[in-house]
Amino acid sequence: VPFVNVQLNSVSPTRKTLVVSLEVADVDAEYQAVVADFVRQARLPGFRPGKAPAAMVQKRYGKEIADEFKNKLVAKAYRSALEKEKLAVLNVVNVAEGEIAPGKPAEVTVTVDVRPEISVPDTGDLVVELDPTEPTEAEIDQMVEALRADRADFKTAERPAQKGDYVKLAYEGRLEGKPIADLVPGQQLYGKVPQTWEEVEGAQGGHLPGLGKHLAGVKAGDRKSVPISFPPDFAAAPALAGRNAEYDVEIQEVRERVLPALDAAFFQAHEVADLAALREQIRGNLRRQKEMANQSAQRRQVTDALAKKVEFPVPESLIDAETQGVLRQFIEENMRRGVPAEQFEKDKKELFAGARQAAERRVKLQLLLAKIAEEQKLEVTEADLDQQIYREATRSGKRPEAYARDLAKNRQQLRALQESIIFDKAVDFLVSKAKVQQKQPAAS
């Protein structure tokens, strides 16, 4: 029989405590049931299975009985409280119990985070703005030149470097007079490099921000001191972020880029007959890229717009768990890029604040999408799951059968996969309802 003496207290809109009071009779009944279980299973010398006296079994298995009794009583108290209060629990935050012993009343307090009340606003007035998908002639020209640049020759230039040339150079950096190589050990790329190539005034820029802008006019054998300002958000080497350094640069060689002619050999290399066919191929590729970019933009815009339209309290325990996940992912990615562990310790306050903000946005969106999925009765089918397993297996380099076997053993991972499918379906629903506005093509 469930315990019915439950008091529900509200700590916040999403956090509740359930205080379950158990009378002596309830406590004793549970204790006797646990002892009876142990008697049935006990194997004591001189007694047939299940026939040993209860007092002897209690003496022999006292600690095990006490632990099992406590666990079962707490679990039953929690189930009874949920049955009575009908809460949509997302997380059990804490379980606290006073003394639990036969012959005495008991009290169990369970703190839970519950699903917030979410009122989904009208999804029909969401608007997405999409870029034109038809490539311009200027974009095609640019791609033709990029293809030529991919097959360019680089010939030694016996003249000062000009924009678009490549310079072979060595450099060594100092920060406030001290060698950067000593300040950021393990990241020699920013300290001392005996040989590297840099494009003169290149659009992309190299490893050192703005170095290419200082290279116009240099010749082989030149030496110069170059000021480099690292941006405040320089994630590749956080120790240098927002700081001004000096680099001693030695020019070793200047090479000019010689583009190939648009001739039969060039067209053959791209498996087309002529320039018109090449431009048509590029047009199709660019159109597909733009269509894919629009699909991503649609999904991002509808979820951002919907999240702005609705406010509700987000459960703390979900934010805490998601924050840890965001932090872990960030640290793993940056450690792979060579950022030293002590840098994270130094920046931990800012890192945590940023991760928590991102986590709160993510959890809010997940709760909102789950609510939409529930209202629209969206479900995960066998085909959905098979398709997602195939995609995930391909991404992780496993065979789908092996991935599915691993998944069957990991209920948490399976639940996460099902959740991601449901969220995707909810976003698809929003996209299907949104009004589409086409942006005007940029004037060329």
N, C-alpha and C positions, 0 to 999 in steps of 0.2 A: 504494500500500500504506500503510495507516495506521501512524503511529509508535506503538510499543507500550511504550516506556520512560517510564512515567508514575508519578510518586510523588504520592500523595494525602495532604495534611496537613489536620488539623482545627484551625481557629482557634477555633471555637465550634460549638455544635450546628447552627447554621444557616450558618456561614461556612467555606468550604474553600479551600485552595490546591491547584492542579494544577501540578506541576512536570514539564514534558515535556523530556526530554533527547534531542537529535538528533545522530546520528553524522555524520561528515563525508560519508559516502556519501549519506545522506538529504538533507543540505543541498545538496550538489552536484547531485543528481538534480533537485531543485526549481528550482535556479538554471538548469540547462540547459533545463528545460521552459519557463521564462519567456523565456529568450533565444530559443528556437525560435519561440515565439509572436510575439515582436517581429520576428524575421527574416521570418516569413510575412507580416506586415502592413506591413513597412517599405517606403517609397517613396524610394529614393535615386537621384540622377541617374546615368544610364549603366547601370542594372541593371533587369532585368525584375522586377515584383513577386514577392517571395519568393526572389529569386536573389542578393541582396547578401550578401557575406561576413559571417559572424557577428562577426568582430573589428571590422569597419567599423560594423556596427549597434550593437555595444556601445559603441564610441567616441562615436557620434552620439547615442545615447539612454541614456547611462550612468546619469544620475540617475533617469530614469523606470523603467529596468530594476531599479535597486536598490530603489526604493520598492515596485514591484509584487512583487518577489521577497520583500521583508520582509513585506508584507501577506499574501501567499499562504502563506508559511511559518508565520506566526503563526496564521492562520485554520485551516490544516490541523492544526497542533499542537493547537489547542483542540478541533477536531472529533474528533481521535483520542483525546484524553483523555476526552471525554464518552462516546464509543463504548465505551471500556474500562471506565470507572467507573460508567456508567449513573446519573448524577446528575440529579435533577429541579431544574434551574437556574431560579431566578426572575430573577436579575440578575447581569450581569458587573460586578464592582465595580472591578477593576483588571487591566491586562495589563502585565507587565514583561518585557522581554527584554534580554539582554546584547548583545554584539556579534554581528551576523548578517552573515556574509560567506562567499563560496565558499571551499572549502578548509579550513574550520574547523568544529569541532563547535559547536552552539548550545544554548541553554537558554531556554525560554519558561515564565514563571510566570503563571498566570491565577488571580485571586481571584474567587470566585463566592459568591453567597448562594443557598442551596438551600431547597427546601420542607421545613418541619419535619415531624417525625413527629407525626401528629395521630391520637389515638384518640377517635372520636366516642362520647360516653356515650349511655346509653339515652335516647331522645327521647320515650318513651311516658309518662314520669312528670313531664314539664313541666306546670306548672299555670298557667292564666291566670285572672285575676279580672275579670269584666266587670260594668259598671254596668247597672242596670235600664234598659230602653229605653222603658218606658211613662212618658210625662210625668205629673207630678203636677198637681193642680188649681192649686196655688200657682204652679208654673212657667208655666202657661197664663195665670193672672192677671197675672203679671209681664210676659209678652209682650204682653198686651193693653195694659197701661199703657205699655210701651215704644213700641208703635205709636201710641198717643195722643201720647206725648212727641215722636215724629217729626213730628207735624203740629201741634205746639203753637204758639200765638201768644206773643210776648213784648211785654208792655205796660209802659210806663214806670211805676215805682212811686215815689210820693212818700212813702216811709217807709224806715226802716233795712232793710238787706238781711237776708233770711232764707234758711235752707237751701233749695237748689233754685233760687234766683234766679240771674240772670246779672249780673255787674258789668263795666261798661266802665271800663278803667283804663289808666294809664301807669305804667311803673316804670323805675328805674335802680338797678343793683346795685353794691355795693362789697365788696371782699375785703381785710381788714386795712387798710381806709381807702383802697385804690386802686380806681379804676373797673374793673369786670369787662370793660367794652367794650374796654379797652386790653390786658387779660390774655388774652382769647380772641378775637383779631381774626377776623373772618369768621363769628362766631357771635353776632350781635347779639341773637338771641332770649334769650340769658342775660345780656346786658349792659344795653342801653338800648332800651326799646320805647315809642314814643309813644302806641300805642293797641292794646289787645287785649281779649278777653272772657274771663272766668273764672267758673266755676260756684262758688257758695258751698257749701262743704263737699261738693263733688261726689265721687261714688264713684270716678271715673276719675282725678281730679287733672289739673292742666294741665301746662304746660311746666316751671314752677318747682315742685319737689316741696313739697307742703304749703301752697302759697299760699292755696288755697281755704278752708283751716281758719281763716285770719286775717281773713276778710271778713264774717263774720256781724256785723250791727249797724252797718256803715258806711253813709254817705249821700253823695250827690253833693256834691262840693266838699271832702270829707275828705282829709286827708293823714296818712299814718302810716308809721312805719319797721317793717319786718317781718323777723324772722330766718328764714332759709331754710337748712336742713341738707341738703346733697347726699349721697345714699347712697354707700358705698364703691365700688359697682359701677356708677356712673353713666356708662354707655357713650356717651350722647349728647354729653357734653362731659367727657372724661376729666380735663382740667385742673382741673375743679371737684369731681371725685369725692372723697368723704370730707371735704369742707371746709364751714365755716360762713360764710355771707355775710349781709349786710344789704341790704335793698331798700327804697328810698324809693318809696312807692306814692301815686299821686294818683287819687282816685275821680272818674270823669267822669259815670257814669250807673248807675242800678239798674233792672233790668227783671225783672218776675215772669213766670213761665211760666203761661200759661192753657191748660189742656188742652181739646181739642174734646169735645163731647158724643158719646156713643155713639148716634148717630142715623142715619137713612136715608142721609144724605150721606156719613157716615163709612163705613158698610158698603158703599155703592156704590163708594167710592174703593178698597176692598179686594176688590171683585168678589164680595161675598157678600150673602146676603139679610138676615141678622140676626146677632145676637150668638152664637147657638148654632152657626150655620154658620162664623162667624169662629173660634170656639174649636176647632171640628173641624179647620179648615184649619191652625191653629197646632199642634194635637196631631199631625197628620201630619208637618208640617215638623220639629217637635222630635224626633219618633220617628226620622225619617231621619237627622237630625244625630247623635243618640245612637248609632244603628247604625254610622254612619261612624266616630265617635270610638272605638267598641268595636273596629272592625276595625283601626284604627291602634294601639290599645292592645294588642290581641292580638299583632300583629307585633313591637311593641316589647318586650313582656313575654317572649315566647318566646326572642327573640335575647339579651336581657339574662340570662335564667335559664340559657340554654345556655352563654353565655360565662363565667358564674361557675362552671359545673361542670367546666370543662376548662382546664388550664394547659399551655402549650407555649411554647417560645422563639419570639419574632417577629423575622424578619430585619431587621437594622439598616437596610439600604438602602431597604427598603419603607417603614419608619417615617420615614426622612429625606425621601423623596420626598413622602409623604403630609403630613408636617409643613409642608413648603413650600406645598403646595396649600391646607391649612387656613389658614395665615397669609395667603396671597395673597387668599383669599376674604374673610377677616375685614377686612383692610386696605381692599380695594376697597369693601366694604359701608359701612365707617365713613367713608371719604373721600367717598362719595356723600352721606353725612349731614353733611359739613362738618367732620369732625375733622381738624385740621392735621397734616401729615406729621411735624413735630417731636415731636408727642405720642407717635407710635409709637416713635420713637427713644428717648424717655425711658422708655417702658414695655416696651422690647424684651425684657428678661430675663423678665418675667412673661408677656408675650405668647407667647414661644417655649416656655416651660415648659408653659403651658396648651395650646398647639397640639400639642406633642409628645405630651402625655397623651391628647388626643382622637385623634390620629393612630394611636397604639399600639392604642387600643380598636378603631378602625375597621379597621385592617389585620388584627388578630386575628380579628375577626368575618368579614371577607372570606375569609380562609384557611379558617376553619371552615365557612363556607357552601360554598366551593369543594369541600371534602372531602366534605360531605354530598351535593352535586350529583354528584360522581364515584361515590360509593357507591350512590346511587339511580339512576344512569345518566340523569340529567336532561339534556336537550339543547335547543338553540335551533332551533325549526322556522322555516320560511319565513314562516308565518302570524304567529308571535311577533314576528319581525323587522319585518314589515309594520305590525303593530299599534303597536310601539314607535316606528317611524319616523313614523307618523301622529301619535302623541302628542307626540313631540319637535318635529315640524314645527309643530304647532298652538301649542305653548308658545313657540316662537321666532318665530312669525309668518311662517313660510315655507310655500310650497306643498310637499306631500309629495314630488312628483317631483323638485323642485329640491333638497330636503333629501337625498333618496336619492342623487342624482347627486354632491353634495358628499361624502357619506359614502363612496361608492365610491372617491373619490380619497384619502381619509384613513383608512389602515388602522388607525392607532392609535385613532381615534375609533370606528371600526366595532367594534374589539375591546372597547373600553370599553362600548359599547352592548350587545354580546352578553353581556359579563360581568354587567351590571346585570340583564339578563333572567334569567340563570342564578341570580343571588343571590335575585331575587324568587321564582323557582320553589322554591328551597331553603327560603326563609322560609314559602312556602305549604305545603310539605311538613311543616315543624315545626308550623305552626298546625293542620294536619289531624290531627296526632298528639297534640296537647296536650289535657289535661283542662280542661274549662271549669267554673269555679265562679261562680255569680251572687252579686254583692254584695247585701246586704239594702237595700231602699230606705231612704233617710234619713227619720227620723221628722219629719213636718211639724208 
